[in-house]
Amino acid sequence: MASITSRAETLVKPSLRNPLHLMAFGFGAGCSSLAPGTMGTLVAVLLYLPLMQLSLVAYAGVVLLVTLAGIWLCDRVSRDLGVHDHPGIVWDEIAGYLVTMFAAPRGWAWVLLGFALFRLFDIWKPWPIAWLDRRVAGGLGIMLDDLVAGVFAAACLQLIALRV
């Protein structure tokens, strides 16, 4: 009887001693065998908590830096591993959640709602997110679908905040 291995078992493992792999894998969260994208988003929540104290301009600068660094980082690590958009690469989830929380109201309810909305759009991938995910390659492709999911989630979060 032939052995059946899951996709995760056949993927190249990162070297968490390599600082680029460590960052791309969300400081190890992406190594989780259970929902690595969700684990990466939890890391994003932890990063967001001190960042939410920043001015809107400073926060935008951090998000821009995380995004630009992420395009290069995700491209580099995916090439190192030989796998485009390895499921353990979660820097894109970190950037997407930070986009979600741009100008979000403060408070735990908003942090959790932003988490839920971002995960919904990242998993569901409505148009154009799925289209971008399939058609854009490299580090930009890895990042772009999560950034757009973050924009969708941010728009929903802002609409909800207007209604409350």
N, C-alpha and C positions, 0 to 999 in steps of 0.2 A: 504494500500500500504506500503510495507516494505521500511525502510530507507536504502539508500545506502551510505556507507561511504568509502572514499578513504583509501588507505593503510597508507598514512601519518596521517590521522585522528585517525587511530587505533593504531599507534605506541606509545610506552611509550615516554613521553617527558623527556628530561634531566633536571637535576637541575643545572642551571647555577651558583648557589651559591657554588656548588661543583667544586673546581678548576680543577679536572680531567675532568669532563664533559665540563666545559668551554673551556679547551684546545682542547679536542677531537672534540668539535663542532666549532672549528675555532674561538673561542672568540665570539660565537653567530652567526656567518655567516651560520653555518649548520642548524640553526633553520628557515631559509628562506623557505617559502612554494614554492618558484619559484627557481628551479635549485640550490639546496644547494651545489652540487659539484662545480658548476661554482662560486658561492659566496665564497666557501672555497679557490678556486684557486685565486680569487681576493685578499683575505687575504694573500696568498702566495706571490703575486706580491708585496704587501706592505712590507712584510718581506724581500723580495729579494733586494729591492732597497738599503737599507744600507749595506746588505751583499755583494753586487757586488763589493764593495770597498776592500774587503778582498783579501789576497793572495790566490792563488789556493789551497795551502795546508790548510790554515785556513778555507777556504770555504768548502773543502772536510771534514774537521773535524766537522764543523757545520752540514753538511748534514748527516754525519754518526751519530752524536748525535741525530738529529731530527728523523732519521730512527729507531735507536735502542729504543729510548724513545717511538716512535710511535707504535712499535710492542707491547710493554707492555701496553701503554696507551689505544690503540684501543681494545686490548683484555679485559682489565679491565672494560672499559666503556661499551663495548658490553655485557659483563656478567652482569654488574649492571642493564642495561636496558632490558636484556633478549632477545635481538635481535642481531643476527649475522649481521654485516655490516649494521647497521642502516644507512639510507640515510643521516642523519644529521651529522654522524661522518665524518669529512672532514680533519682530521689530515693527512690522507693518500694522499689527494690532495695537501696539503701543501708540504709534502715530495716529491711527484712526480714532482711538478713544480720546486722545488729546484734542483732536479736531472736534469730536462730538461735544466736548466740554467747553469749547470756546464761548465765552460770554454767558455761560450757564449760571443760573441762580445758585447761591451757596446753600449747602446743607446736604446731609446724608441721603435724603430722599432723592435729590437731584443727581447725586453721584450714582446711586443705584439705578435710577431710571435711565440715566445716560448709558450705564453699563448694559442694561437690558436692551435698549434701543440699538446700541451699536452692535451687540451680538446678533440681534434679530436681522439687521440689514447685512451683516457680514456673512451670516449663514444662509439667509434667504437669497441674497444676490439678485434683487429685481433689476430690470433693465435700467440703466446701462451698465450696472456693476458687473453682471455676468459676462456681458459682451466685452468689456474692458479686460476682465480676468482671462478670457480666452484669446484675445487678440494682441495685447500689448506684452512684449517680452522684456526680459532683463529685470534689473532692479526697479525700473519705473513700473513695469507690469506688476511686480510683486507688491509694490506700495500702492499703486493707483486705485485698485478696487477697494482697498481698506480706507483710503482717504475719501473716496466718494461715499462709501458706506458711512463714514464719519460725518460727512456733509449732510446726508439724508437724516441721520440720527440727530444731528445738531438742529436741523430745521424742525423736526418733530418736537424736540425738547423745547425750542423757543416758542413754537405754537402752543404747546401745553402750558408753558409759563405765562403766556399772554392770557390764557383762559382761566388761570388760577387766581 
